[in-house]
Amino acid sequence: MAAKNTLKSTQLATVDDASWDRFKAAQASKLATLAPPWLIWPVVAGIGHAAHTLWGTGPGVAWSAIGLTLGTGVLSGVTWLVSHTRGILGRGSATVTTFTTGMWVTSCSVAGIGQPVVTWFFLAGGVTVCTGWNIRTVIRAKTGLSGVTDPLAFLFDQGKDSTGLDGARMATVKAGERKIEAAMALPAGQKTVGDVQKKTEHIEGAMGLPPGTLSVAADTDRADRAKVTLSDPRIMRAPIPWPGPSRPGGSIAEPVRPGVWQDGDDVADTIPGSHRQFMGKTGSGKSIGGAWDYLAEIITRTDVAVFAADITKGEQTLGPLRPALHRFETTKQGVRSLISDIEAQLKPRTDWLSARGYVNWEPGCGLAYWVLWLEEFPDIGDALGDKGMETFLRLLKAVRSAAEPSS
């Protein structure tokens, strides 16, 4: 038991020593961040005394005062210019500190540090300046990242110089659940939106973001501004559950929602007056991600009829939707008949619309909107033959002409 107690005491002492060492190191680190102004303070006194010793008597006094005054003005201007990325308080503090320090050195070079007024300004002014900088350091250390009002602007400022966009600024405009909209101000006459778009990958790397996070577009009102959208490209790696039809019982004229964009916004696609073509490599999800997503929306609308054909996979893709389809063909002869029958009904339908004053199909016109859905079209094209393909192309042109809004 005694041995166990001894071991426990030794471990406790080791932990206490380690904790004490960490505490001392943390305190030393804090003091190190506060020390620079106080270490520079006596150096300024030495510079002033040296200037008085060298030029404080005779005709050199005037030239020393003139030179040091000009130098103070130049250094103050440089400080103001190089601190342009800081806030007005930080920029002003740095510039005022440079100016007052330079003017004190100038005064000391003329009168000497032993003069009561010069000494008083050195003591009172030095304590004020050093304490002011310590206050800024402590407050910034306490707030850390939690004190940053715009994390996006903070991240951009941290890495923009390495991407060649020094002088640019970014600010959050709107933060949503899945995307952030921001505005970027460019240095006028130095950078363009095109420059930023070319460096998108570099910006993402500097900010520690996944590739494909940033989308940069021009601001149509200002050439020196860009609209930036940030979203997580990794959202596309996993399936997104379908929430169900967006407007069941509505009109096909209203947009369908076959999915979501990378930024989380719903896709809003208007069907009437347009064609759709799905292309991609084998297994990319053209049938399930395309046909099912679109048709699941379309068949829930009340003023539309879907005519479909798939002579390659037959029932595999569209078979589960057969009860909701107006007509579904899986043979070569069937698809030829389908195209011919639709083409034959085109003129009676357009005559119907024209007789009732409609330029194109509209909700409430008295006719259901027709959607022709063809899976694996290369095989269907071969099955139609030259004559059938001519009929199909003629149908496409006529349908598009009849369905598009007039200009």
C-alpha positions in Angstrom: 0.0 0.0 0.0 2.9 2.3 0.9 4.5 1.7 -2.5 1.2 2.5 -4.3 0.9 5.7 -2.3 4.5 6.7 -3.1 3.9 6.0 -6.8 0.7 8.0 -6.7 2.4 10.9 -5.0 5.3 10.8 -7.5 2.8 10.9 -10.4 0.9 13.8 -8.8 4.1 15.7 -8.3 5.1 15.1 -11.9 1.7 16.4 -13.1 1.9 19.4 -10.9 5.4 20.2 -12.1 4.2 19.9 -15.7 1.2 22.1 -15.1 3.4 24.7 -13.3 5.8 24.6 -16.2 3.0 25.1 -18.7 1.6 28.0 -16.6 5.0 29.7 -16.5 5.5 29.3 -20.2 2.0 30.7 -20.9 2.7 33.7 -18.7 6.1 34.3 -20.3 4.5 34.2 -23.7 1.9 36.8 -22.6 4.7 39.0 -21.2 6.7 38.6 -24.5 3.7 40.0 -26.5 3.6 43.1 -24.2 7.3 43.8 -24.0 8.2 45.2 -27.5 6.9 48.8 -26.8 8.7 49.0 -23.5 11.9 47.7 -25.0 11.8 50.2 -27.9 11.1 53.1 -25.5 14.7 53.4 -24.1 16.1 52.9 -27.7 14.2 56.0 -28.8 15.8 57.9 -25.9 19.2 56.8 -27.0 18.5 57.9 -30.6 17.4 61.3 -29.4 20.4 61.7 -27.1 22.8 60.6 -29.9 21.3 63.1 -32.3 21.8 65.9 -29.7 25.4 64.9 -29.1 26.2 64.9 -32.8 24.3 67.9 -34.0 23.0 69.7 -30.9 25.4 72.6 -31.1 26.5 75.1 -33.7 25.0 75.4 -37.2 24.2 71.6 -37.3 21.2 72.2 -35.1 19.1 73.7 -37.8 20.0 71.1 -40.4 19.4 68.3 -37.9 15.9 69.7 -37.1 15.0 70.1 -40.8 16.2 66.6 -41.7 14.6 64.9 -38.8 11.3 66.7 -39.4 11.3 65.7 -43.1 12.2 62.1 -42.1 9.3 62.1 -39.6 6.8 63.2 -42.3 8.0 60.6 -44.7 7.9 57.7 -42.2 4.4 58.8 -41.1 3.2 58.7 -44.7 4.7 55.3 -45.3 3.1 54.0 -42.2 -0.3 55.2 -43.2 0.1 53.7 -46.7 1.4 50.2 -45.7 -1.3 49.8 -43.0 -4.2 50.2 -45.4 -5.5 46.7 -44.6 -5.9 47.6 -41.0 -9.0 49.2 -39.4 -9.1 52.9 -39.0 -8.1 52.6 -35.3 -5.0 50.4 -36.0 -4.0 52.5 -39.0 -4.4 55.7 -37.0 -2.5 54.4 -34.0 0.5 53.3 -36.0 0.7 56.6 -37.9 0.3 58.7 -34.8 2.9 56.7 -32.9 5.4 57.1 -35.8 4.8 60.9 -36.0 5.0 61.6 -32.2 8.1 59.5 -31.8 9.8 61.2 -34.7 8.9 64.7 -33.4 10.2 63.9 -29.9 13.5 62.7 -31.4 13.7 66.0 -33.4 13.0 68.1 -30.2 15.6 66.1 -28.2 18.2 66.6 -30.9 17.8 70.3 -30.5 17.3 70.8 -26.8 18.8 67.6 -25.3 17.1 65.0 -23.1 18.1 66.9 -19.9 15.6 69.7 -20.7 12.5 69.4 -18.3 10.0 69.7 -21.1 11.7 67.1 -23.3 12.1 64.7 -20.3 8.5 65.2 -19.3 7.2 64.4 -22.8 9.5 61.4 -23.0 8.1 59.9 -19.7 4.5 60.9 -20.1 4.3 60.3 -23.8 6.3 57.1 -23.6 4.1 55.6 -20.9 0.9 56.6 -22.8 2.1 55.1 -26.1 3.4 51.9 -24.6 0.3 51.3 -22.5 -2.0 52.0 -25.4 -0.3 49.4 -27.5 -0.4 46.9 -24.7 -4.2 47.5 -24.3 -4.6 46.7 -28.0 -2.6 43.6 -27.7 -4.4 42.3 -24.7 -7.9 42.9 -26.1 -7.0 41.3 -29.4 -5.5 38.3 -27.6 -8.6 37.9 -25.4 -11.1 38.0 -28.3 -9.1 35.7 -30.7 -11.2 34.3 -33.5 -14.4 34.7 -31.5 -13.9 38.5 -31.7 -13.8 38.4 -35.5 -17.0 39.9 -36.7 -16.6 38.5 -40.2 -14.7 35.2 -40.3 -14.7 35.1 -44.1 -13.0 38.5 -44.3 -10.5 37.4 -41.7 -9.6 34.2 -43.6 -9.3 36.1 -46.9 -7.1 38.8 -45.3 -4.8 36.1 -43.9 -4.0 34.6 -47.3 -4.7 37.2 -50.0 -1.1 38.5 -50.2 0.2 35.1 -51.1 -2.3 34.9 -54.0 -1.3 38.3 -55.5 -4.6 40.0 -54.4 -3.1 42.4 -51.9 -5.4 45.4 -51.7 -8.6 43.4 -52.2 -11.2 43.1 -49.5 -14.0 40.5 -49.0 -17.0 40.9 -46.8 -19.9 38.5 -46.1 -23.3 39.7 -47.5 -25.5 36.8 -46.6 -24.8 33.5 -44.7 -27.2 30.6 -45.2 -27.3 27.0 -44.0 -25.4 25.7 -47.0 -23.8 28.7 -48.7 -22.3 32.1 -48.1 -22.7 35.0 -50.4 -19.9 37.6 -50.2 -18.7 40.7 -52.0 -15.1 41.4 -53.0 -13.8 44.9 -53.5 -10.8 45.0 -55.9 -8.1 47.7 -55.9 -9.4 50.1 -58.6 -7.4 50.0 -61.8 -5.1 47.2 -60.5 -7.1 44.0 -60.5 -10.1 42.7 -62.4 -12.7 40.1 -61.8 -11.0 38.0 -64.4 -7.8 38.1 -62.4 -9.7 36.8 -59.4 -11.4 34.0 -61.4 -8.0 32.8 -62.6 -6.8 32.6 -59.0 -9.8 30.8 -57.5 -7.9 27.6 -56.7 -5.0 29.7 -55.2 -7.5 31.6 -53.0 -9.1 28.3 -51.8 -5.7 27.0 -50.9 -4.7 30.1 -49.0 -8.0 30.0 -47.1 -7.7 26.3 -46.4 -11.0 25.5 -48.3 -11.9 22.3 -50.3 -11.3 22.6 -54.0 -14.4 23.9 -55.8 -15.7 25.9 -52.8 -15.5 29.4 -54.5 -17.6 30.7 -57.3 -16.7 34.2 -58.6 -18.9 36.3 -60.8 -18.7 39.9 -62.0 -20.8 42.6 -60.4 -22.9 44.1 -63.2 -23.0 47.5 -61.5 -19.3 47.9 -60.6 -16.3 46.6 -62.5 -14.1 46.8 -59.4 -16.3 44.4 -57.5 -17.0 40.7 -57.6 -19.8 38.5 -56.3 -18.4 35.5 -54.5 -20.4 32.4 -53.5 -19.0 29.8 -51.1 -20.5 26.3 -50.8 -19.2 22.9 -49.8 -18.5 20.8 -52.9 -18.3 17.7 -50.6 -22.1 17.7 -50.3 -22.3 16.0 -53.7 -20.4 12.9 -52.5 -23.3 11.4 -50.7 -26.9 10.9 -51.8 -29.3 13.7 -50.9 -32.8 12.4 -49.8 -35.6 13.5 -52.1 -38.1 15.6 -50.1 -41.0 14.7 -52.4 -42.6 16.7 -55.3 -42.4 20.4 -55.0 -45.8 21.4 -56.3 -48.2 18.4 -56.4 -51.4 19.3 -58.0 -49.9 22.3 -59.7 -49.4 23.2 -63.3 -46.5 22.0 -65.5 -45.9 25.6 -66.3 -44.5 26.0 -62.8 -40.9 25.1 -62.3 -40.0 21.5 -61.4 -37.4 20.7 -58.7 -35.4 17.6 -59.8 -32.6 18.2 -57.3 -30.5 20.8 -55.6 -27.4 22.8 -56.6 -24.1 22.4 -54.9 -24.9 25.5 -52.8 -28.1 23.9 -51.5 -30.5 26.0 -53.5 -33.3 24.1 -55.2 -33.1 23.6 -59.0 -36.0 25.4 -60.6 -36.4 24.1 -64.1 -39.3 25.3 -66.4 -40.4 22.5 -68.8 -42.8 24.1 -71.4 -41.0 25.5 -74.5 -37.7 23.7 -74.0 -35.9 20.4 -74.7 -33.7 18.4 -72.3 -30.8 16.1 -73.1 -28.9 14.0 -70.5 -25.4 13.0 -71.3 -22.7 11.2 -69.3 -20.6 8.1 -69.1 -22.1 4.7 -68.3 -23.2 4.5 -64.7 -23.3 8.2 -64.1 -27.0 8.2 -63.2 -28.6 9.6 -66.3 -31.7 7.3 -65.9 -32.2 7.3 -62.2 -30.9 10.8 -61.5 -32.4 12.3 -64.6 -35.5 10.4 -65.6 -36.8 9.5 -62.1 -36.1 13.0 -60.7 -37.8 14.8 -63.5 -40.7 12.5 -64.1 -41.4 12.2 -60.3 -42.1 15.9 -60.5 -43.8 16.0 -63.9 -46.4 13.3 -63.2 -47.6 15.1 -60.1 -48.8 18.0 -62.2 -52.5 18.1 -63.3 -52.2 19.5 -66.8 -49.5 17.3 -68.4 -49.4 13.9 -70.1 -46.1 11.9 -70.5 -45.3 9.7 -73.5 -42.3 7.6 -73.0 -40.2 4.9 -74.8 -37.2 2.7 -73.9 -36.4 0.0 -76.4 -33.0 -0.8 -74.8 -33.8 -1.5 -71.1 -37.5 -2.0 -71.5 -39.2 -2.0 -68.1 -36.1 -1.6 -66.0 -36.0 2.2 -65.8 -39.4 3.5 -66.6 -41.5 0.4 -65.9 -42.1 1.4 -62.2 -43.6 4.6 -63.5 -45.9 2.9 -66.1 -49.2 3.6 -64.2 -48.4 7.4 -64.3 -47.4 7.4 -68.0 -50.0 8.2 -70.7 -48.2 5.8 -73.0 -45.0 3.7 -72.7 -43.4 1.8 -75.6 -40.6 -0.7 -75.3 -40.4 -2.1 -78.9 -39.1 -0.7 -82.1 -42.5 -0.8 -83.8 -44.1 0.8 -80.8 -41.7 3.7 -80.7 -42.2 4.3 -84.5 -45.9 4.4 -83.9 -45.6 6.7 -81.0 -43.6 9.3 -83.0 -46.0 9.1 -85.9 -49.1 9.4 -83.7 -47.7 12.5 -81.9 -46.7 14.1 -85.1 -50.2 13.5 -86.5 -51.8 15.3 -83.5 -49.5 18.4 -83.7 -51.5 20.4 -86.2 -54.9 19.7 -84.6 -53.5 20.9 -81.3 -52.0 24.1 -82.7 -55.2 24.8 -84.6 -57.1 24.4 -81.3 -54.8 26.9 -79.6 -55.0 29.4 -82.5 -58.8 29.2 -82.7 -59.0 30.3 -79.0 -56.4 33.1 -79.3 -53.4 31.3 -77.8 -50.0 31.9 -79.4 -48.5 29.0 -77.4 -49.6 26.5 -74.8 -50.7 28.1 -71.5 -52.2 26.7 -68.3 -56.0 26.6 -68.7 -55.9 26.6 -72.5 -58.0 23.4 -72.6 -55.2 21.0 -73.6 -52.8 18.9 -71.5 -49.2 19.7 -72.1 -47.4 16.8 -73.8 -44.0 15.5 -72.6 -42.1 13.0 -74.8 -39.5 11.1 -72.8 -37.1 8.9 -74.8 -34.5 6.8 -72.9 -31.3 5.5 -74.7 -32.1 7.7 -77.7 -29.2 6.4 -79.9 -31.0 3.0 -80.1 -34.3 4.7 -80.7 -32.7 6.8 -83.5 -31.5 3.6 -85.2 -34.9 2.0 -84.8 -36.6 4.9 -86.5 -34.6 4.7 -89.6 -34.1 7.6 -92.1 -37.8 8.2 -92.7 -38.7 8.0 -89.0 -35.8 10.3 -88.1 -37.1 12.9 -90.6 -40.5 12.7 -88.9 -38.9 13.0 -85.5 -36.8 16.1 -86.5 -39.8 17.7 -88.1 -41.8 17.1 -84.9 -39.0 18.7 -82.8 -39.0 21.8 -84.9 -42.8 22.2 -85.0 -43.2 21.5 -81.2 -40.5 24.0 -80.3 -42.1 26.6 -82.6 -45.5 26.0 -81.1 -44.4 25.9 -77.5 -42.1 28.9 -77.3 -43.5 32.2 -76.1 -43.8 34.8 -78.9 -41.3 37.7 -78.9 
